């Protein structure tokens, strides 16, 4: 079992996740895999983060 550090900065976690899953990468990947056929109502980036 991994130890969890005492103080975790939520902003730091958010920064790292946004670097890992940039909006550009998410949109490109969504188009590649066929999730997005037309850009209309549901943004793949919003869908991913929700």
C-alpha positions as CSV (number, residue, x, y, z in Angstrom):
1,X,0.0,0.0,0.0
2,X,1.4,3.4,-1.0
3,X,1.8,6.1,1.6
4,X,-0.2,9.3,1.1
5,X,1.7,12.5,1.9
6,X,0.2,14.7,4.7
7,X,-0.4,17.8,2.7
8,X,-1.6,17.6,-0.8
9,X,-2.0,20.8,-2.7
10,X,-5.2,20.5,-4.9
11,X,-3.9,23.2,-7.3
12,X,-0.7,21.1,-7.9
13,X,-2.8,18.0,-8.7
14,X,-4.9,20.1,-11.1
15,X,-1.8,21.5,-12.9
16,X,-0.4,18.0,-13.4
17,X,-3.6,16.6,-14.7
18,X,-4.1,19.5,-17.1
19,X,-0.6,18.9,-18.4
20,X,-1.3,15.2,-18.8
21,X,-4.6,15.8,-20.5
22,X,-4.4,19.1,-22.4
23,X,-7.6,20.3,-24.1
24,X,-5.9,20.1,-27.5
25,X,-4.9,16.4,-26.9
26,X,-8.4,15.5,-25.6
27,X,-10.1,17.1,-28.7
28,X,-7.6,15.4,-31.1
29,X,-8.0,12.0,-29.4
30,X,-11.8,12.3,-29.3
31,X,-11.8,13.0,-33.1
32,X,-9.4,10.1,-33.8
33,X,-11.4,7.5,-31.9
34,X,-14.7,8.7,-33.4
35,X,-16.3,10.2,-30.3
36,X,-16.7,13.5,-32.1
37,X,-18.4,13.5,-35.4
38,X,-19.5,17.1,-35.3
39,X,-18.5,19.9,-32.9
40,X,-21.8,21.0,-31.6
41,X,-23.3,20.6,-28.1
42,X,-21.0,18.4,-26.0
43,X,-17.4,19.5,-25.8
44,X,-15.2,16.4,-25.3
45,X,-13.0,18.3,-22.8
46,X,-15.9,19.1,-20.6
47,X,-17.2,15.6,-20.9
48,X,-13.9,14.2,-19.9
49,X,-13.5,16.3,-16.8
50,X,-17.0,15.8,-15.6
